[in-house]
Amino acid sequence: MPTTAEKDHVYKILDLVGSSEKSIEDAIQNAIARAAKTIREMKWFEVVQTRGHIENGTVRHYQVTLRVGFTLEE
């Protein structure tokens, strides 16, 4: 049977901003991929804001703010 420490989770929350010229999804992937180079144990994300840049009547950039949860190391 798991102990309390094994089944309870504590998360640290970090805000990230990703951008892309392609899509919102690509902006999310860019943020997560870059953060994964230095942050271990990321478990979930939540999109908290979506923005874009318009130039000459077309979308030029997508920008997404994410709240990312990762488990703390013991």
C-alpha positions as CSV (number, residue, x, y, z in Angstrom):
1,M,0.0,0.0,0.0
2,P,1.4,3.4,-0.9
3,T,2.4,5.8,1.8
4,T,1.0,9.3,2.1
5,A,4.2,10.7,0.6
6,E,3.8,8.5,-2.5
7,K,0.3,9.3,-3.3
8,D,0.1,13.0,-2.4
9,H,1.4,15.5,-4.9
10,V,2.7,19.0,-4.4
11,Y,3.2,21.2,-7.5
12,K,5.1,24.3,-8.2
13,I,3.4,26.6,-10.7
14,L,5.4,28.5,-13.3
15,D,4.1,31.0,-16.0
16,L,5.5,30.7,-19.5
17,V,4.9,32.7,-22.6
18,G,5.3,30.9,-26.0
19,S,5.1,32.5,-29.4
20,S,4.8,31.2,-33.0
21,E,4.2,32.5,-36.5
22,K,2.3,29.3,-37.3
23,S,-0.4,28.7,-34.7
24,I,-1.6,28.8,-31.1
25,E,-0.7,25.1,-30.7
26,D,2.8,25.7,-32.0
27,A,3.2,28.5,-29.5
28,I,2.3,26.1,-26.7
29,Q,4.7,23.4,-28.0
30,N,7.5,26.0,-28.3
31,A,7.0,27.1,-24.7
32,I,6.9,23.5,-23.3
33,A,9.8,22.3,-25.4
34,R,12.1,25.2,-24.3
35,A,11.1,24.8,-20.6
36,A,11.7,21.1,-20.7
37,K,15.4,21.8,-21.3
38,T,15.8,23.1,-17.7
39,I,12.6,22.1,-15.8
40,R,12.0,18.5,-14.9
41,E,8.8,16.8,-13.9
42,M,6.3,19.1,-15.7
43,K,2.9,17.4,-15.4
44,W,0.2,19.8,-16.7
45,F,-0.5,23.1,-18.3
46,E,-3.3,25.6,-18.5
47,V,-3.7,28.3,-21.2
48,V,-4.4,31.5,-19.3
49,Q,-4.2,34.0,-22.1
50,T,-4.0,34.1,-25.9
51,R,-2.8,37.1,-27.9
52,G,-1.7,37.8,-31.4
53,H,0.0,40.4,-33.5
54,I,-1.7,41.8,-36.6
55,E,0.2,43.3,-39.5
56,N,-1.4,44.6,-42.7
57,G,-4.6,42.8,-41.9
58,T,-3.1,39.4,-41.3
59,V,-2.0,37.5,-38.2
60,R,1.8,37.6,-37.9
61,H,2.4,36.1,-34.5
62,Y,0.5,34.0,-31.9
63,Q,1.4,34.4,-28.3
64,V,0.1,32.2,-25.5
65,T,0.6,32.5,-21.7
66,L,0.7,29.1,-20.0
67,R,0.5,28.1,-16.3
68,V,2.6,25.0,-16.0
69,G,2.7,22.7,-13.0
70,F,5.6,20.5,-12.1
71,T,6.3,18.3,-9.1
72,L,8.9,19.3,-6.5
73,E,11.9,17.1,-6.0
74,E,12.4,15.6,-2.6
